[in-house]
Amino acid sequence: MRVGIVTYFDIANYGSVLQAYALKTVLEEYGVHSDFVRIHERKAVNKYLHKIYVGAITATKLLTSPTARKNHFEIRNLKKTTQSGISEETKNSFSSFVENNLPSITLGRLELVKLAHTSQYDYFICGSDQIWSPLSLHLSSYKFLEFAPESKRIAYAPSFGVESIPEYNVRHIKKALRKMSYISVRETQGAVMIEELTGEKPPVMLDPTMLLTDEKWRREYGKHQTKGYKKPYVLAYFFEEPSEEIIQEIMNCASADGLDVLVLMQTNEMLLRKGAVYVSADPWEFLCLIDHAEYILTNSFHGAVFSVLFNKKFTVFNRRHSDNVKQTSRIATLLSTAGLSECIYREGEPIYKDRKPIELEKIEKKRQESLQYISEALNLEIRNE
């Protein structure tokens, strides 16, 4: 069996490449070959026509929807914070990771439609990650698998990434969802939104990274040379820094316990000024750094995911977005599944917290449900370890 996967897999973001790697790994365990699908128009005329098409849709929504105008600028800022802040060395390591671990095909849109209607690929899977973000003024039909026959369309744990769908994209999303063969989502709020649109509530599945156990991830990163860090440390993984008062408390508490503070983003300027150390880390090094940290501080979804998987002490901070771009539901769903809702930072509480044990049986039950979903969608026999 051969499957094409549509997701974010070739960007310099730890969570994106690792969730892609995890899904590919799970499919391999079932004997399924998979390729990641990338859209790129080779012919100049096709590029030009698509650019005109996107421009027309964007302009129409900007002119007719105040919400669209507001979201347009916030999306651009959001992309900058999630895909910047790492060194050129780290960016190059991401390119090597993708090249060595995530096989892909690159096609124009018409080529992809023709391929999808042949027998070369049995199914196409979209997900996980925030590929269904409804904020963009131009929704990519490719991310909803509209190029493929309806019987080949499977959604595994895609995320909307927000609390509600803006009115300017409701019609398109509703139509695309109704033509899916199998639908699941990553967040509880995503299931609620789909039920409101279609009348049917899809199952909530684990992010692909959680389909692999902690021991599997340790084996994976253990195959590669990782530097680690010689002293005990707190790992701070922030896309946007918290307030200066919180940063001062982070540094003071770490210093009192004899811990260094490591950061993964060069844009964490306040932390760096106060003595934190920037480390350049490829995806394998990222896993190693989380696994060996004394404590994790993060506002990253996948920072929280791997903190849970490696059974670490951690605190999650909400990201600073407007009401239009709230992204709290994915963290809430994750922590609820692990029984760790108290790990979200609330103003006035200590930053470094003791927590109750992770509810590992709940995570394992959800893992088996998620694997069963993949098995049924692809007509496979599930393999239990």
ChimeraX attribute file (.defattr): number of C-alpha atoms within 10 A of each C-alpha:
attribute: neighborCount
match mode: 1-to-1
recipient: residues
	/A:1	14
	/A:2	16
	/A:3	21
	/A:4	22
	/A:5	28
	/A:6	23
	/A:7	24
	/A:8	23
	/A:9	25
	/A:10	18
	/A:11	15
	/A:12	24
	/A:13	19
	/A:14	21
	/A:15	22
	/A:16	19
	/A:17	23
	/A:18	21
	/A:19	23
	/A:20	26
	/A:21	19
	/A:22	18
	/A:23	23
	/A:24	22
	/A:25	21
	/A:26	17
	/A:27	20
	/A:28	12
	/A:29	11
	/A:30	16
	/A:31	12
	/A:32	15
	/A:33	16
	/A:34	23
	/A:35	18
	/A:36	22
	/A:37	23
	/A:38	21
	/A:39	14
	/A:40	13
	/A:41	17
	/A:42	12
	/A:43	9
	/A:44	9
	/A:45	10
	/A:46	15
	/A:47	14
	/A:48	11
	/A:49	11
	/A:50	14
	/A:51	11
	/A:52	12
	/A:53	12
	/A:54	14
	/A:55	13
	/A:56	13
	/A:57	13
	/A:58	18
	/A:59	14
	/A:60	12
	/A:61	18
	/A:62	18
	/A:63	10
	/A:64	11
	/A:65	13
	/A:66	11
	/A:67	15
	/A:68	22
	/A:69	16
	/A:70	13
	/A:71	19
	/A:72	16
	/A:73	10
	/A:74	16
	/A:75	15
	/A:76	11
	/A:77	11
	/A:78	14
	/A:79	10
	/A:80	12
	/A:81	14
	/A:82	18
	/A:83	14
	/A:84	15
	/A:85	20
	/A:86	19
	/A:87	16
	/A:88	10
	/A:89	11
	/A:90	18
	/A:91	20
	/A:92	12
	/A:93	18
	/A:94	22
	/A:95	14
	/A:96	13
	/A:97	19
	/A:98	20
	/A:99	12
	/A:100	9
	/A:101	13
	/A:102	19
	/A:103	15
	/A:104	17
	/A:105	13
	/A:106	15
	/A:107	16
	/A:108	15
	/A:109	18
	/A:110	12
	/A:111	13
	/A:112	18
	/A:113	17
	/A:114	11
	/A:115	15
	/A:116	20
	/A:117	14
	/A:118	11
	/A:119	9
	/A:120	12
	/A:121	18
	/A:122	16
	/A:123	22
	/A:124	27
	/A:125	29
	/A:126	25
	/A:127	28
	/A:128	29
	/A:129	27
	/A:130	17
	/A:131	21
	/A:132	24
	/A:133	17
	/A:134	23
	/A:135	25
	/A:136	17
	/A:137	22
	/A:138	17
	/A:139	19
	/A:140	16
	/A:141	13
	/A:142	19
	/A:143	21
	/A:144	24
	/A:145	25
	/A:146	16
	/A:147	21
	/A:148	20
	/A:149	17
	/A:150	17
	/A:151	13
	/A:152	22
	/A:153	24
	/A:154	24
	/A:155	24
	/A:156	28
	/A:157	27
	/A:158	29
	/A:159	25
	/A:160	25
	/A:161	24
	/A:162	23
	/A:163	19
	/A:164	17
	/A:165	19
	/A:166	17
	/A:167	12
	/A:168	20
	/A:169	17
	/A:170	13
	/A:171	10
	/A:172	13
	/A:173	19
	/A:174	14
	/A:175	12
	/A:176	15
	/A:177	19
	/A:178	15
	/A:179	17
	/A:180	18
	/A:181	14
	/A:182	22
	/A:183	25
	/A:184	25
	/A:185	26
	/A:186	28
	/A:187	27
	/A:188	19
	/A:189	22
	/A:190	28
	/A:191	21
	/A:192	16
	/A:193	18
	/A:194	21
	/A:195	13
	/A:196	12
	/A:197	18
	/A:198	14
	/A:199	10
	/A:200	14
	/A:201	18
	/A:202	20
	/A:203	20
	/A:204	22
	/A:205	25
	/A:206	26
	/A:207	29
	/A:208	26
	/A:209	25
	/A:210	23
	/A:211	22
	/A:212	16
	/A:213	15
	/A:214	17
	/A:215	10
	/A:216	11
	/A:217	20
	/A:218	15
	/A:219	11
	/A:220	12
	/A:221	16
	/A:222	14
	/A:223	9
	/A:224	10
	/A:225	9
	/A:226	16
	/A:227	11
	/A:228	17
	/A:229	14
	/A:230	6
	/A:231	9
	/A:232	16
	/A:233	21
	/A:234	23
	/A:235	26
	/A:236	28
	/A:237	22
	/A:238	23
	/A:239	23
	/A:240	22
	/A:241	21
	/A:242	18
	/A:243	9
	/A:244	11
	/A:245	8
	/A:246	14
	/A:247	15
	/A:248	14
	/A:249	14
	/A:250	20
	/A:251	18
	/A:252	14
	/A:253	13
	/A:254	19
	/A:255	13
	/A:256	8
	/A:257	10
	/A:258	12
	/A:259	19
	/A:260	19
	/A:261	25
	/A:262	22
	/A:263	22
	/A:264	22
	/A:265	25
	/A:266	17
	/A:267	18
	/A:268	20
	/A:269	15
	/A:270	15
	/A:271	23
	/A:272	16
	/A:273	9
	/A:274	13
	/A:275	12
	/A:276	20
	/A:277	18
	/A:278	20
	/A:279	20
	/A:280	18
	/A:281	24
	/A:282	22
	/A:283	20
	/A:284	23
	/A:285	19
	/A:286	19
	/A:287	24
	/A:288	20
	/A:289	23
	/A:290	24
	/A:291	21
	/A:292	17
	/A:293	24
	/A:294	17
	/A:295	22
	/A:296	26
	/A:297	24
	/A:298	25
	/A:299	24
	/A:300	20
	/A:301	20
	/A:302	23
	/A:303	24
	/A:304	26
	/A:305	19
	/A:306	21
	/A:307	23
	/A:308	22
	/A:309	21
	/A:310	19
	/A:311	15
	/A:312	20
	/A:313	19
	/A:314	27
	/A:315	25
	/A:316	25
	/A:317	22
	/A:318	18
	/A:319	18
	/A:320	14
	/A:321	13
	/A:322	10
	/A:323	9
	/A:324	16
	/A:325	18
	/A:326	15
	/A:327	19
	/A:328	19
	/A:329	19
	/A:330	21
	/A:331	22
	/A:332	18
	/A:333	18
	/A:334	23
	/A:335	20
	/A:336	14
	/A:337	19
	/A:338	21
	/A:339	17
	/A:340	18
	/A:341	16
	/A:342	15
	/A:343	20
	/A:344	21
	/A:345	20
	/A:346	13
	/A:347	8
	/A:348	6
	/A:349	9
	/A:350	13
	/A:351	21
	/A:352	18
	/A:353	15
	/A:354	12
	/A:355	14
	/A:356	11
	/A:357	12
	/A:358	17
	/A:359	14
	/A:360	15
	/A:361	11
	/A:362	13
	/A:363	21
	/A:364	15
	/A:365	11
	/A:366	19
	/A:367	20
	/A:368	17
	/A:369	16
	/A:370	23
	/A:371	21
	/A:372	17
	/A:373	20
	/A:374	25
	/A:375	16
	/A:376	13
	/A:377	19
	/A:378	21
	/A:379	10
	/A:380	16
	/A:381	12
	/A:382	15
	/A:383	11
	/A:384	6
	/A:385	3
